[in-house]
Amino acid sequence: MRTISKQQAARFLLLHHGLIGPYRYTGKDGALAFIRSVGSIQYDPVDVCGRNAELVLQARVKGFRKEMLQELLYQDRKLIDFWDKCMAIFPVEDWPYFARKRNAPIYNVESLGPTLDGVRQTIRENGPCCSEDIPNGKTKIRWPWGTAPVGRAALEALFFQGELIIYKKQGTRKYYDLASRHVPKGLLTANDPNETLEAYHQWMVARRIGAVGLLWNRASDAYLEIQGLDASARTAAIESLCAEGMLIPVQVEGIRWPFYFHAQELPMLETACSERRLMPRCELLPPLDNLLWDRRLVEAIFGFSYHWEIYTPREKRQYGPYVLPILYGEGFVGRVEVVCARMEKRIEIKRIWAEPGKRFSHRALEKTLLRFARFHGYDDFTMQMEI
């Protein structure tokens, strides 16, 4: 098994994500290309300084604007919202591979009763709707995330079963429509390409390794929501993928567990291990960025410890509720708390924490913050401290 240094592993991961060197992705086509390359990006409704999916793309895609993602989802229909690793956005052509998820039992669905038929009728007769449009839909029932109005629960149940898709979003409000109106018939009626549970595990494990770039065979958030995947099934999937030549194992100096990457990216590993100088970039990453899916991995390879503190009580927070890691060159050099001051039409930099012993270009960070402001449609940013 080949052995590489932590620096080489970090370079490989950054190359995989298009976060070092010249931008590999540009504009709306670039956003689609990146999502296809990693399989999916995580959706989260929190919008302190942009939603997670938007921030993933702004760090990698030159000239990316928020409306590009909306167009790909709700006009072009080249992307779709569905459950992958948590709620995610992925290419519509992957629809058949999630048949097992759509066929999985739904908690307390029996309590929805005739509301499901009422939702179907409302959408057939009136078109796309949200939970507010469902007659008698405000009665509360038990639902996976606590209690929910029965109308919302019915819409979500039909969505998870694949009968409905998200037609559009207005803020955090979702409007649903019949999947048959928007998903190509060939995809909608296709059989599950993974006929066995073992084949499904192999496809999903390969997908998650591709989403991160380099991943080990350990319990990890990167493997969340893969049905029936325990440690033995994960090991079997990885061993099969290696035997088929789809994955290549690699050892990283100073780390006990081997890592795995897609064989097609071997030339990228050679670049990472070469003496070639890679042009540094300064980027802000969101808390649920693909590169951060496995926080232990990030700490092991980059020496950067990151915890999303949005659900941490205020008195126990070390930094802040929504803090973005700062990437510069070949590693993480700090973190920043950014807030969109929408009334004032600017972004506010509340605080910057530099990583001990890490050096970075203040000018590069200022340029990145200005670009981040313009990404939000603002002309400038304000700072509450010196860089």
C-alpha angles and dihedrals in degrees: 000000000000117000123213134178125255089249091055091048090051091049090050093051092049092048090048091054096042091241099128132052123014116344110274094192128057134183128330094326088052092052090053092046092052094049090049090051094054099031099232145001124217121254120214124170096216109115112185095134101353131321120282097253091050092049092049089057098041089059093055110025120073111228094007116166128188093243090061091067091046090052093049090051105038108020109028091030090210090129130043138197114237143129115285115130091358114314107342148168118234141156114289090232088071091065096104092055092064096059091113091056092049091049095048119113115266119222114254093348090144090070091064091074115162092357089087092059089046091055092049091050093047092052095043091051102034106023127230115009144175129220091272089064096059113103113239088359101137099081109114124238135174110272134172092268097045119277125346139177109271091237092057091044091052092051091049092047092054089045093053089048090054096242091113132034131195105271095189143327128234103194103310094334113107125211116201133205137175112288089221089067095058113018112080110255093236090060095039094055098034118122119245104274089213104070095178134044089241092055090048091051092050092050094047096044091050089048094053093046087052091048092058099027099222121035138167132221096257136109102283141163085237088073096049121136098018103139115239094357111145127160095277093047090048091051092048091050093049093047091050092048091050092048089052091051095243094115130040122204121223133181120224116210113255095014120104099208123068120236130222133215137174114278091226088066095060091108088055090053089051089054091049090051095046128091090248113133113235117211108247120236131189114222138165115226126202122237094255097043115146090243089058098047090107107042093182089056091051091051093046095050104028099027088232120134113203131175125176102230100189091111094038115105111256094245091055098048117114094194122358144301097265111023123163122215113236114226118198125172110318101350152015114290102176147317135260136203109221126181128185109232093201097178091053092040097231141092120251122215103211098179143344123208115197117209112246111262095007121124125200141165112270089199091054090051092049090051090049092050091049090050089048090053091050090048085063091047095256127127099219149000134231127219129210093201143025118272 
